[in-house]
């Protein structure tokens, strides 16, 4: 990215520049701007533009010398200007004291980066580094040589010193007296972790190295607002650099906030629960999609009365109890979750065998572990056929459910996912006695707790307990959980409920990633305290360096979410609990310099397609290096500016979605960074989860 250095401006002038859209990233030279502590706090709190807080000690010392003859009086002089909050501590250089105070204030206010010279006093370095770790600010350790370029050995030593002193980004800037100097500085990129070095040369001989830095993989380079406001010789203006890097490339954005659809994870659970309840439930915030419509059809098949009034559902349930229903067949459309949830429910409330039928991709998808899990509670699943590629013991739709569901205790495997377990949690409270479900090797844990949360709204009580090793006990990180126990009493009754269905983090993830790479996006309808597993996209984007903020809304957790471009970096994540994020997170990784590692590959094998193979095929065709080693996918990414400057945009062409709605969304986002049109063979399949996706995406 292009970082524009701003100096000699008031707070109002800086905010005007940032809000104008002229700069995509800015360095605030606190040593050259007259900002007091309140103004520093306001600036770094308000701005969504990624900001670097820089305060050069030498430059401050020059100002102090010019503004006060005696060092003892320096603190007083600066205080009168509102720049210095207290007298310098005894024995401290007032310039160091002032720089430290201003940088700490910027960090506390939310600066994206803080720049500290490697020559800064060790005590100051430790304090700034600790504050960066506490507040999540990235630390730049910088070195500047205004006289020349040191020998190669010194340059390498400076690179290592910057890392050793805590630099997440190391900045090395020298003065070039000839092209050979610039070449030696550029050679540092061969020794650096991708995306973690900013190195270039000042002076006329070093001018081109500022652009070359981006080509070599620097996360950003520096420019000035105008030639008259240059902070170093040879600096480009932001307009010149923008033309050289981006040319006619089109960034995305919209004047409106995009409304996200209802979460089908919540909607389907709530629809089935309302169908089982005694009384009439009112569910607002509903939006139709293929899977949600299948759930409504299933509710009607159960005997519930369903009325759809725009975004409100009115469902009068059947007041379900054991063996209350005479039904011979249940269609589930193409919904894998609905299939797994309805099987246990039917085994509890049907008075005889029920044939479960489906369509499209569902017919070839094995219900991993379903046979053994249901057998643990006395239920037989009898598939009508097993495809040639099916494994012994696999169940496929259509099949017949032969109950009744027998309450009791069972240990079940969570390796196949959470969906069938969610069905058991919905069904066992209707059985005649207490039940305990112990889940070992749990996956998609958040989805189980979504089920517990939704059922609680309908009056169903389920106790839960998580277990794990010391790491889990200390962090409560769900990925470290090794076992789950659910306990529930029998003969419970569903009661009608009224509530709003949450917005969908799964679909929103595609827009958030698009904004993080290609411009900026604002979405609404989401809850940042949601139990949805795919809310993890926020953590992933922040780990990757994206700029993210939540605006004011009706409640502190439901305001619009804004994501904008910032320098991205490689990341590691575990998607075992949120496999639906895998396609779009893989696209994100393609634009993060370095090697990103994503765990959870095995969870993708039996989605609408073999989603792991589909992702590998997509990235390979697009020219992105990718490899899979057991459960981990490694993707070698490159930042958008580097792709543009090196001619390595993703490859356009004809692509297949494999009839997978998640792959369509990921392909649409990837197409924004392609060198030509990306023609997708089937985009209509997004209707399964997000019918309005294509139209909404076209607004960007």
Beta strands, then each sheet from edge to edge (+ up, - down):
strand 1: 2-6
strand 2: 25-29
strand 3: 50-54
strand 4: 113-117
strand 5: 138-144
strand 6: 169-175
strand 7: 197-202
strand 8: 221-224
strand 9: 236-237
strand 10: 258-259
strand 11: 280-284
strand 12: 305-309
strand 13: 312-316
strand 14: 329-331
strand 15: 354-357
strand 16: 380-383
strand 17: 399-402
strand 18: 409-413
strand 19: 435-440
strand 20: 463-468
strand 21: 481-488
strand 22: 498-500
strand 23: 520-524
strand 24: 547-550
strand 25: 561-564
strand 26: 572-574
strand 27: 594-599
strand 28: 626-629
strand 29: 632-637
strand 30: 653-655
strand 31: 678-680
sheet 1: 7+ 6+ 5+ 4+ 3+ 2+ 1+ 8+ 9+
sheet 2: 10+ 23+ 25- 24+
sheet 3: 12+ 13- 11+ 22+
sheet 4: 14+ 15+ 17- 16+
sheet 5: 18+ 19+ 21- 20+
sheet 6: 26+ 27+ 29- 28+
sheet 7: 30+ 31+
end
